[in-house]
């Protein structure tokens, strides 16, 4: 007997989100007449049953959104943006999103939030790069899990990733096309930001610019404390490629304190397109990840995992695009 058709199957067939399918079949606003008709016709052709519509409407889940407290309290923006997007999409579908925060010491001591430990939620979306041992501990709860914006190949978990590798690769290429060759990456070559760094390295390599340790300005020290400083630089590059907008914003502040002008003296780019990048002066050129697609994909995978706990893990990559603003100067032959 064939499996019943679900909203997720219709969404996959039409290359749209489950949220859009749900709105169309429920008669809610936010979907054009043409798309609504197409969704309804596809649902009928695929054999989507009225009783399935009612069953999916009646299914209401409580979803835990787990992240490290640091990312929220220290305004690590992309994580907060993802949380807001997840909460909005869950509410739109009639589900409940619960923010679960843990401290660094709780992670180190393997302490799991009470709602997760007691299984008072139906599934978990993990935001942030938790240690492997903590991730394994979460898996032992038996709750369905989707990991947002990171993954570990050694764990059989669904994940939705922003395309950071090609995002930074694209951004670095853009800066090179503006005439820059003396470019420095600001971030780290390890852990969660390794894709950013490797994207930078690939673009530089393809441009014939060998990357050495002198092309990396770290924003954290070996004790994982904030350590962004220009003190170690013998000379400024012509451009900084920053791992995220919050780092670009802090770097801009440090440069201003030294009376170094952006972009007249040095160019800066960010990543994530957080609000800080558009509020500062100059506004920072950045790379925007399509957050609604990322959050909706997280929810879609998690709902599928709840309904089909034994299906193979899936991994979805969400792309983005450059947002050109005022922080990159086009160099001429004279001032390269």
Number of C-alpha atoms within 10 A of each C-alpha: 3 4 5 11 15 18 23 19 17 23 20 11 13 14 9 16 19 23 19 22 23 22 16 21 17 12 11 12 11 10 16 10 11 8 14 20 14 14 24 16 13 16 22 13 10 15 12 19 14 12 9 14 16 11 11 14 15 10 11 14 17 16 27 23 22 21 22 20 15 13 17 16 10 8 13 17 20 24 18 17 19 19 24 16 18 24 20 18 20 22 12 15 19 15 16 17 23 15 12 20 17 15 14 12 9 14 16 12 10 14 15 18 15 10 12 20 15 10 13 12 18 17 24 25 27 24 21 18 18 19 12 12 12 17 19 12 13 20 16 10 14 13 18 24 28 29 25 27 25 17 20 15 6 7 12 13 19 22 24 24 19 22 19 26 19 20 25 31 21 19 26 26 19 16 24 19 13 15 16 22 18 15 25 23 25 25 22 20 16 11 9 15 17 16 21 27 24 18 21 27 22 21 21 20 12 10 13 10 14 11 16 9 7 12 17 18 22 17 19 14 11 8 7 8 9 11 13 17 15 15 7 8 10 8 8 14 17 23 25 25 27 27 26 25 27 22 20 25 22 14 20 23 15 15 16 12 10 10 10 15 15 21 17 13 14 19 24 29 33 28 28 26 23 21 13 15 24 17 11 12 14 17 19 29 24 30 25 18 23 16 20 18 17 23 25 22 26 27 26 19 25 24 22 16 22 15 11 11 15 8 9 10 14 13 15 17 14 18 19 16 16 20 17 15 14 17 23 25 19 15 17 10 6 5 9 12
